[in-house]
Amino acid sequence: MHRLLGAQGITVARTLVGTYVTSLDMHGFSVTLTPVDADLLKLWDAPVRTPALNW
């Protein structure tokens, strides 16, 4: 996915890969793309402690 996006001129700022909150009985995988700016990246990089995410 990273290569495909890069070929389209899209810069990937952050990636998050793993088992996180999923839909009940969900099969397969999910890809979410979100446009961000410096302010949103600052919030993304801030410490977090929830049942689903922790860093």
PQR file with spaces between the fields and no chain letter, atoms N, CA, C, O and H, PARSE charges and radii, in Angstrom:
ATOM       1  N    MET     1       0.827   -1.172    0.000 -0.4000 1.5000
ATOM       2  CA   MET     1       0.000    0.000    0.000 -0.0000 2.0000
ATOM       3  C    MET     1       0.876    1.242    0.000  0.5500 1.7000
ATOM       4  O    MET     1       0.590    2.213   -0.700 -0.5500 1.4000
ATOM       5  N    HIS     2       1.940    1.207    0.784 -0.4000 1.5000
ATOM       6  CA   HIS     2       2.847    2.356    0.866 -0.0000 2.0000
ATOM       7  C    HIS     2       3.425    2.672   -0.516  0.5500 1.7000
ATOM       8  O    HIS     2       3.482    3.835   -0.917 -0.5500 1.4000
ATOM       9  H    HIS     2       2.172    0.418    1.353  0.4000 1.0000
ATOM      10  N    ARG     3       3.851    1.638   -1.238 -0.4000 1.5000
ATOM      11  CA   ARG     3       4.400    1.835   -2.592 -0.0000 2.0000
ATOM      12  C    ARG     3       3.346    2.379   -3.545  0.5500 1.7000
ATOM      13  O    ARG     3       3.629    3.284   -4.330 -0.5500 1.4000
ATOM      14  H    ARG     3       3.805    0.694   -0.913  0.4000 1.0000
ATOM      15  N    LEU     4       2.145    1.842   -3.485 -0.4000 1.5000
ATOM      16  CA   LEU     4       1.072    2.306   -4.373 -0.0000 2.0000
ATOM      17  C    LEU     4       0.735    3.776   -4.125  0.5500 1.7000
ATOM      18  O    LEU     4       0.558    4.547   -5.068 -0.5500 1.4000
ATOM      19  H    LEU     4       1.916    1.107   -2.848  0.4000 1.0000
ATOM      20  N    LEU     5       0.648    4.153   -2.862 -0.4000 1.5000
ATOM      21  CA   LEU     5       0.359    5.545   -2.540 -0.0000 2.0000
ATOM      22  C    LEU     5       1.500    6.457   -2.982  0.5500 1.7000
ATOM      23  O    LEU     5       1.262    7.533   -3.532 -0.5500 1.4000
ATOM      24  H    LEU     5       0.792    3.526   -2.096  0.4000 1.0000
ATOM      25  N    GLY     6       2.742    6.026   -2.741 -0.4000 1.5000
ATOM      26  CA   GLY     6       3.891    6.813   -3.152 -0.0000 2.0000
ATOM      27  C    GLY     6       3.930    7.026   -4.654  0.5500 1.7000
ATOM      28  O    GLY     6       4.304    8.103   -5.118 -0.5500 1.4000
ATOM      29  H    GLY     6       2.935    5.152   -2.294  0.4000 1.0000
ATOM      30  N    ALA     7       3.547    6.011   -5.420 -0.4000 1.5000
ATOM      31  CA   ALA     7       3.504    6.129   -6.876 -0.0000 2.0000
ATOM      32  C    ALA     7       2.484    7.162   -7.326  0.5500 1.7000
ATOM      33  O    ALA     7       2.595    7.706   -8.425 -0.5500 1.4000
ATOM      34  H    ALA     7       3.243    5.136   -5.043  0.4000 1.0000
ATOM      35  N    GLN     8       1.495    7.436   -6.490 -0.4000 1.5000
ATOM      36  CA   GLN     8       0.471    8.436   -6.792 -0.0000 2.0000
ATOM      37  C    GLN     8       0.830    9.804   -6.224  0.5500 1.7000
ATOM      38  O    GLN     8       0.043   10.746   -6.319 -0.5500 1.4000
ATOM      39  H    GLN     8       1.405    6.994   -5.597  0.4000 1.0000
ATOM      40  N    GLY     9       2.018    9.915   -5.633 -0.4000 1.5000
ATOM      41  CA   GLY     9       2.452   11.187   -5.067 -0.0000 2.0000
ATOM      42  C    GLY     9       1.915   11.465   -3.680  0.5500 1.7000
ATOM      43  O    GLY     9       1.960   12.601   -3.209 -0.5500 1.4000
ATOM      44  H    GLY     9       2.658    9.150   -5.556  0.4000 1.0000
ATOM      45  N    ILE    10       1.405   10.433   -3.020 -0.4000 1.5000
ATOM      46  CA   ILE    10       0.843   10.588   -1.675 -0.0000 2.0000
ATOM      47  C    ILE    10       1.899   10.191   -0.659  0.5500 1.7000
ATOM      48  O    ILE    10       2.436    9.084   -0.720 -0.5500 1.4000
ATOM      49  H    ILE    10       1.368    9.509   -3.402  0.4000 1.0000
ATOM      50  N    THR    11       2.203   11.087    0.277 -0.4000 1.5000
ATOM      51  CA   THR    11       3.178   10.824    1.328 -0.0000 2.0000
ATOM      52  C    THR    11       2.487   10.197    2.525  0.5500 1.7000
ATOM      53  O    THR    11       1.493   10.728    3.020 -0.5500 1.4000
ATOM      54  H    THR    11       1.767   11.986    0.327  0.4000 1.0000
ATOM      55  N    VAL    12       3.006    9.074    2.991 -0.4000 1.5000
ATOM      56  CA   VAL    12       2.471    8.419    4.182 -0.0000 2.0000
ATOM      57  C    VAL    12       3.232    8.965    5.384  0.5500 1.7000
ATOM      58  O    VAL    12       4.441    8.764    5.505 -0.5500 1.4000
ATOM      59  H    VAL    12       3.814    8.643    2.589  0.4000 1.0000
ATOM      60  N    ALA    13       2.521    9.654    6.271 -0.4000 1.5000
ATOM      61  CA   ALA    13       3.152   10.277    7.433 -0.0000 2.0000
ATOM      62  C    ALA    13       3.300    9.300    8.595  0.5500 1.7000
ATOM      63  O    ALA    13       4.317    9.325    9.289 -0.5500 1.4000
ATOM      64  H    ALA    13       1.539    9.817    6.172  0.4000 1.0000
ATOM      65  N    ARG    14       2.314    8.447    8.820 -0.4000 1.5000
ATOM      66  CA   ARG    14       2.341    7.484    9.917 -0.0000 2.0000
ATOM      67  C    ARG    14       1.648    6.206    9.458  0.5500 1.7000
ATOM      68  O    ARG    14       0.743    6.246    8.625 -0.5500 1.4000
ATOM      69  H    ARG    14       1.488    8.427    8.256  0.4000 1.0000
ATOM      70  N    THR    15       2.076    5.079   10.004 -0.4000 1.5000
ATOM      71  CA   THR    15       1.388    3.807    9.766 -0.0000 2.0000
ATOM      72  C    THR    15       1.119    3.142   11.105  0.5500 1.7000
ATOM      73  O    THR    15       1.892    3.290   12.052 -0.5500 1.4000
ATOM      74  H    THR    15       2.812    5.046   10.681  0.4000 1.0000
ATOM      75  N    LEU    16       0.051    2.432   11.171 -0.4000 1.5000
ATOM      76  CA   LEU    16      -0.325    1.704   12.373 -0.0000 2.0000
ATOM      77  C    LEU    16      -0.805    0.334   11.908  0.5500 1.7000
ATOM      78  O    LEU    16      -1.859    0.222   11.282 -0.5500 1.4000
ATOM      79  H    LEU    16      -0.576    2.312   10.402  0.4000 1.0000
ATOM      80  N    VAL    17      -0.038   -0.702   12.212 -0.4000 1.5000
ATOM      81  CA   VAL    17      -0.341   -2.054   11.757 -0.0000 2.0000
ATOM      82  C    VAL    17      -0.500   -2.951   12.970  0.5500 1.7000
ATOM      83  O    VAL    17       0.334   -2.937   13.874 -0.5500 1.4000
ATOM      84  H    VAL    17       0.818   -0.612   12.721  0.4000 1.0000
ATOM      85  N    GLY    18      -1.559   -3.719   12.988 -0.4000 1.5000
ATOM      86  CA   GLY    18      -1.754   -4.656   14.091 -0.0000 2.0000
ATOM      87  C    GLY    18      -3.215   -4.984   14.276  0.5500 1.7000
ATOM      88  O    GLY    18      -4.057   -4.633   13.450 -0.5500 1.4000
ATOM      89  H    GLY    18      -2.237   -3.730   12.252  0.4000 1.0000
ATOM      90  N    THR    19      -3.506   -5.660   15.368 -0.4000 1.5000
ATOM      91  CA   THR    19      -4.877   -6.016   15.713 -0.0000 2.0000
ATOM      92  C    THR    19      -5.401   -4.979   16.692  0.5500 1.7000
ATOM      93  O    THR    19      -4.945   -4.900   17.832 -0.5500 1.4000
ATOM      94  H    THR    19      -2.822   -5.945   16.039  0.4000 1.0000
ATOM      95  N    TYR    20      -6.331   -4.210   16.253 -0.4000 1.5000
ATOM      96  CA   TYR    20      -6.911   -3.152   17.084 -0.0000 2.0000
ATOM      97  C    TYR    20      -8.409   -3.374   17.169  0.5500 1.7000
ATOM      98  O    TYR    20      -8.858   -4.510   17.014 -0.5500 1.4000
ATOM      99  H    TYR    20      -6.702   -4.274   15.327  0.4000 1.0000
ATOM     100  N    VAL    21      -9.180   -2.366   17.403 -0.4000 1.5000
ATOM     101  CA   VAL    21     -10.623   -2.515   17.503 -0.0000 2.0000
ATOM     102  C    VAL    21     -11.167   -2.920   16.133  0.5500 1.7000
ATOM     103  O    VAL    21     -10.949   -2.225   15.141 -0.5500 1.4000
ATOM     104  H    VAL    21      -8.815   -1.443   17.529  0.4000 1.0000
ATOM     105  N    THR    22     -11.867   -4.038   16.089 -0.4000 1.5000
ATOM     106  CA   THR    22     -12.438   -4.516   14.837 -0.0000 2.0000
ATOM     107  C    THR    22     -13.941   -4.660   14.984  0.5500 1.7000
ATOM     108  O    THR    22     -14.478   -4.633   16.091 -0.5500 1.4000
ATOM     109  H    THR    22     -12.044   -4.603   16.896  0.4000 1.0000
ATOM     110  N    SER    23     -14.603   -4.811   13.864 -0.4000 1.5000
ATOM     111  CA   SER    23     -16.037   -5.068   13.878 -0.0000 2.0000
ATOM     112  C    SER    23     -16.284   -6.516   14.276  0.5500 1.7000
ATOM     113  O    SER    23     -15.453   -7.389   14.025 -0.5500 1.4000
ATOM     114  H    SER    23     -14.167   -4.833   12.965  0.4000 1.0000
ATOM     115  N    LEU    24     -17.406   -6.759   14.885 -0.4000 1.5000
ATOM     116  CA   LEU    24     -17.771   -8.107   15.281 -0.0000 2.0000
ATOM     117  C    LEU    24     -17.826   -9.001   14.048  0.5500 1.7000
ATOM     118  O    LEU    24     -18.473   -8.653   13.061 -0.5500 1.4000
ATOM     119  H    LEU    24     -18.081   -6.050   15.089  0.4000 1.0000
ATOM     120  N    ASP    25     -17.168  -10.126   14.094 -0.4000 1.5000
ATOM     121  CA   ASP    25     -17.142  -11.105   12.998 -0.0000 2.0000
ATOM     122  C    ASP    25     -16.572  -10.535   11.702  0.5500 1.7000
ATOM     123  O    ASP    25     -16.942  -10.984   10.618 -0.5500 1.4000
ATOM     124  H    ASP    25     -16.642  -10.409   14.897  0.4000 1.0000
ATOM     125  N    MET    26     -15.680   -9.556   11.798 -0.4000 1.5000
ATOM     126  CA   MET    26     -15.080   -8.967   10.605 -0.0000 2.0000
ATOM     127  C    MET    26     -14.006   -9.891   10.053  0.5500 1.7000
ATOM     128  O    MET    26     -13.162  -10.379   10.804 -0.5500 1.4000
ATOM     129  H    MET    26     -15.378   -9.191   12.679  0.4000 1.0000
ATOM     130  N    HIS    27     -14.031  -10.136    8.753 -0.4000 1.5000
ATOM     131  CA   HIS    27     -13.011  -10.936    8.080 -0.0000 2.0000
ATOM     132  C    HIS    27     -12.209  -10.023    7.164  0.5500 1.7000
ATOM     133  O    HIS    27     -12.723   -9.011    6.688 -0.5500 1.4000
ATOM     134  H    HIS    27     -14.718   -9.739    8.143  0.4000 1.0000
ATOM     135  N    GLY    28     -10.958  -10.374    6.918 -0.4000 1.5000
ATOM     136  CA   GLY    28     -10.149   -9.589    5.999 -0.0000 2.0000
ATOM     137  C    GLY    28      -9.376   -8.500    6.713  0.5500 1.7000
ATOM     138  O    GLY    28      -8.904   -8.690    7.834 -0.5500 1.4000
ATOM     139  H    GLY    28     -10.541  -11.196    7.305  0.4000 1.0000
ATOM     140  N    PHE    29      -9.250   -7.353    6.052 -0.4000 1.5000
ATOM     141  CA   PHE    29      -8.479   -6.252    6.615 -0.0000 2.0000
ATOM     142  C    PHE    29      -9.133   -4.932    6.241  0.5500 1.7000
ATOM     143  O    PHE    29     -10.051   -4.874    5.423 -0.5500 1.4000
ATOM     144  H    PHE    29      -9.634   -7.199    5.142  0.4000 1.0000
ATOM     145  N    SER    30      -8.637   -3.888    6.859 -0.4000 1.5000
ATOM     146  CA   SER    30      -9.179   -2.552    6.637 -0.0000 2.0000
ATOM     147  C    SER    30      -8.023   -1.581    6.442  0.5500 1.7000
ATOM     148  O    SER    30      -6.995   -1.685    7.111 -0.5500 1.4000
ATOM     149  H    SER    30      -7.892   -3.935    7.523  0.4000 1.0000
ATOM     150  N    VAL    31      -8.196   -0.636    5.524 -0.4000 1.5000
ATOM     151  CA   VAL    31      -7.216    0.423    5.301 -0.0000 2.0000
ATOM     152  C    VAL    31      -7.940    1.748    5.471  0.5500 1.7000
ATOM     153  O    VAL    31      -8.980    1.976    4.852 -0.5500 1.4000
ATOM     154  H    VAL    31      -9.031   -0.551    4.980  0.4000 1.0000
ATOM     155  N    THR    32      -7.396    2.621    6.306 -0.4000 1.5000
ATOM     156  CA   THR    32      -7.973    3.938    6.522 -0.0000 2.0000
ATOM     157  C    THR    32      -6.949    4.991    6.137  0.5500 1.7000
ATOM     158  O    THR    32      -5.811    4.952    6.603 -0.5500 1.4000
ATOM     159  H    THR    32      -6.551    2.436    6.809  0.4000 1.0000
ATOM     160  N    LEU    33      -7.340    5.921    5.298 -0.4000 1.5000
ATOM     161  CA   LEU    33      -6.482    7.029    4.884 -0.0000 2.0000
ATOM     162  C    LEU    33      -7.115    8.323    5.367  0.5500 1.7000
ATOM     163  O    LEU    33      -8.317    8.534    5.204 -0.5500 1.4000
ATOM     164  H    LEU    33      -8.265    5.953    4.919  0.4000 1.0000
ATOM     165  N    THR    34      -6.304    9.188    5.961 -0.4000 1.5000
ATOM     166  CA   THR    34      -6.801   10.452    6.480 -0.0000 2.0000
ATOM     167  C    THR    34      -5.825   11.566    6.123  0.5500 1.7000
ATOM     168  O    THR    34      -4.633   11.453    6.408 -0.5500 1.4000
ATOM     169  H    THR    34      -5.328    9.016    6.094  0.4000 1.0000
ATOM     170  N    PRO    35      -6.305   12.632    5.508 -0.5600 1.5000
ATOM     171  CA   PRO    35      -5.405   13.765    5.258  0.2800 2.0000
ATOM     172  C    PRO    35      -5.077   14.454    6.582  0.5500 1.7000
ATOM     173  O    PRO    35      -5.957   14.650    7.420 -0.5500 1.4000
ATOM     174  N    VAL    36      -3.805   14.820    6.764 -0.4000 1.5000
ATOM     175  CA   VAL    36      -3.386   15.443    8.022 -0.0000 2.0000
ATOM     176  C    VAL    36      -2.515   16.666    7.752  0.5500 1.7000
ATOM     177  O    VAL    36      -1.941   16.825    6.675 -0.5500 1.4000
ATOM     178  H    VAL    36      -3.090   14.661    6.083  0.4000 1.0000
ATOM     179  N    ASP    37      -2.440   17.519    8.765 -0.4000 1.5000
ATOM     180  CA   ASP    37      -1.513   18.655    8.739 -0.0000 2.0000
ATOM     181  C    ASP    37      -0.620   18.529    9.977  0.5500 1.7000
ATOM     182  O    ASP    37      -0.753   17.574   10.743 -0.5500 1.4000
ATOM     183  H    ASP    37      -2.906   17.390    9.639  0.4000 1.0000
ATOM     184  N    ALA    38       0.273   19.472   10.170 -0.4000 1.5000
ATOM     185  CA   ALA    38       1.223   19.413   11.281 -0.0000 2.0000
ATOM     186  C    ALA    38       0.514   19.373   12.638  0.5500 1.7000
ATOM     187  O    ALA    38       0.955   18.667   13.545 -0.5500 1.4000
ATOM     188  H    ALA    38       0.381   20.248    9.548  0.4000 1.0000
ATOM     189  N    ASP    39      -0.577   20.123   12.783 -0.4000 1.5000
ATOM     190  CA   ASP    39      -1.305   20.135   14.054 -0.0000 2.0000
ATOM     191  C    ASP    39      -1.915   18.770   14.361  0.5500 1.7000
ATOM     192  O    ASP    39      -1.863   18.308   15.501 -0.5500 1.4000
ATOM     193  H    ASP    39      -0.936   20.696   12.046  0.4000 1.0000
ATOM     194  N    LEU    40      -2.483   18.136   13.368 -0.4000 1.5000
ATOM     195  CA   LEU    40      -3.089   16.818   13.583 -0.0000 2.0000
ATOM     196  C    LEU    40      -2.021   15.766   13.873  0.5500 1.7000
ATOM     197  O    LEU    40      -2.239   14.880   14.700 -0.5500 1.4000
ATOM     198  H    LEU    40      -2.526   18.511   12.442  0.4000 1.0000
ATOM     199  N    LEU    41      -0.879   15.851   13.209 -0.4000 1.5000
ATOM     200  CA   LEU    41       0.205   14.912   13.492 -0.0000 2.0000
ATOM     201  C    LEU    41       0.728   15.075   14.915  0.5500 1.7000
ATOM     202  O    LEU    41       1.096   14.092   15.558 -0.5500 1.4000
ATOM     203  H    LEU    41      -0.702   16.571   12.537  0.4000 1.0000
ATOM     204  N    LYS    42       0.762   16.295   15.401 -0.4000 1.5000
ATOM     205  CA   LYS    42       1.190   16.541   16.788 -0.0000 2.0000
ATOM     206  C    LYS    42       0.243   15.832   17.761  0.5500 1.7000
ATOM     207  O    LYS    42       0.689   15.231   18.739 -0.5500 1.4000
ATOM     208  H    LYS    42       0.463   17.094   14.879  0.4000 1.0000
ATOM     209  N    LEU    43      -1.046   15.904   17.494 -0.4000 1.5000
ATOM     210  CA   LEU    43      -2.028   15.209   18.334 -0.0000 2.0000
ATOM     211  C    LEU    43      -1.883   13.694   18.206  0.5500 1.7000
ATOM     212  O    LEU    43      -1.977   12.976   19.201 -0.5500 1.4000
ATOM     213  H    LEU    43      -1.409   16.392   16.700  0.4000 1.0000
ATOM     214  N    TRP    44      -1.657   13.210   16.994 -0.4000 1.5000
ATOM     215  CA   TRP    44      -1.495   11.774   16.761 -0.0000 2.0000
ATOM     216  C    TRP    44      -0.293   11.231   17.543  0.5500 1.7000
ATOM     217  O    TRP    44      -0.349   10.131   18.094 -0.5500 1.4000
ATOM     218  H    TRP    44      -1.581   13.794   16.186  0.4000 1.0000
ATOM     219  N    ASP    45       0.781   12.005   17.584 -0.4000 1.5000
ATOM     220  CA   ASP    45       2.010   11.572   18.244 -0.0000 2.0000
ATOM     221  C    ASP    45       1.972   11.711   19.763  0.5500 1.7000
ATOM     222  O    ASP    45       2.878   11.231   20.444 -0.5500 1.4000
ATOM     223  H    ASP    45       0.826   12.898   17.137  0.4000 1.0000
ATOM     224  N    ALA    46       0.948   12.356   20.301 -0.4000 1.5000
ATOM     225  CA   ALA    46       0.847   12.548   21.749 -0.0000 2.0000
ATOM     226  C    ALA    46       0.590   11.201   22.439  0.5500 1.7000
ATOM     227  O    ALA    46      -0.001   10.302   21.841 -0.5500 1.4000
ATOM     228  H    ALA    46       0.212   12.747   19.747  0.4000 1.0000
ATOM     229  N    PRO    47       1.027   11.062   23.684 -0.5600 1.5000
ATOM     230  CA   PRO    47       0.780    9.811   24.426  0.2800 2.0000
ATOM     231  C    PRO    47      -0.728    9.518   24.530  0.5500 1.7000
ATOM     232  O    PRO    47      -1.545   10.430   24.654 -0.5500 1.4000
ATOM     233  N    VAL    48      -1.064    8.242   24.477 -0.4000 1.5000
ATOM     234  CA   VAL    48      -2.465    7.820   24.560 -0.0000 2.0000
ATOM     235  C    VAL    48      -2.546    6.538   25.376  0.5500 1.7000
ATOM     236  O    VAL    48      -1.658    5.689   25.301 -0.5500 1.4000
ATOM     237  H    VAL    48      -0.400    7.502   24.376  0.4000 1.0000
ATOM     238  N    ARG    49      -3.602    6.402   26.146 -0.4000 1.5000
ATOM     239  CA   ARG    49      -3.825    5.182   26.921 -0.0000 2.0000
ATOM     240  C    ARG    49      -5.323    4.896   26.908  0.5500 1.7000
ATOM     241  O    ARG    49      -6.087    5.484   27.674 -0.5500 1.4000
ATOM     242  H    ARG    49      -4.324    7.092   26.207  0.4000 1.0000
ATOM     243  N    THR    50      -5.728    3.994   26.033 -0.4000 1.5000
ATOM     244  CA   THR    50      -7.125    3.567   25.929 -0.0000 2.0000
ATOM     245  C    THR    50      -7.153    2.034   25.884  0.5500 1.7000
ATOM     246  O    THR    50      -6.100    1.407   25.765 -0.5500 1.4000
ATOM     247  H    THR    50      -5.107    3.516   25.411  0.4000 1.0000
ATOM     248  N    PRO    51      -8.331    1.426   25.976 -0.5600 1.5000
ATOM     249  CA   PRO    51      -8.387   -0.039   25.851  0.2800 2.0000
ATOM     250  C    PRO    51      -7.878   -0.541   24.493  0.5500 1.7000
ATOM     251  O    PRO    51      -7.369   -1.658   24.403 -0.5500 1.4000
ATOM     252  N    ALA    52      -8.007    0.265   23.445 -0.4000 1.5000
ATOM     253  CA   ALA    52      -7.625   -0.174   22.107 -0.0000 2.0000
ATOM     254  C    ALA    52      -6.223    0.262   21.712  0.5500 1.7000
ATOM     255  O    ALA    52      -5.552   -0.457   20.971 -0.5500 1.4000
ATOM     256  H    ALA    52      -8.420    1.173   23.517  0.4000 1.0000
ATOM     257  N    LEU    53      -5.761    1.409   22.179 -0.4000 1.5000
ATOM     258  CA   LEU    53      -4.450    1.948   21.793 -0.0000 2.0000
ATOM     259  C    LEU    53      -3.688    2.378   23.036  0.5500 1.7000
ATOM     260  O    LEU    53      -4.266    2.853   24.014 -0.5500 1.4000
ATOM     261  H    LEU    53      -6.306    1.992   22.781  0.4000 1.0000
ATOM     262  N    ASN    54      -2.378    2.199   22.970 -0.4000 1.5000
ATOM     263  CA   ASN    54      -1.553    2.575   24.107 -0.0000 2.0000
ATOM     264  C    ASN    54      -0.139    2.853   23.621  0.5500 1.7000
ATOM     265  O    ASN    54       0.548    1.939   23.165 -0.5500 1.4000
ATOM     266  H    ASN    54      -1.909    1.813   22.175  0.4000 1.0000
ATOM     267  N    TRP    55       0.312    4.120   23.714 -0.4000 1.5000
ATOM     268  CA   TRP    55       1.717    4.467   23.426 -0.0000 2.0000
ATOM     269  C    TRP    55       2.100    5.740   24.094  0.5500 1.7000
ATOM     270  O    TRP    55       3.240    6.186   23.965 -0.5500 1.4000
ATOM     271  H    TRP    55      -0.246    4.863   24.084  0.4000 1.0000
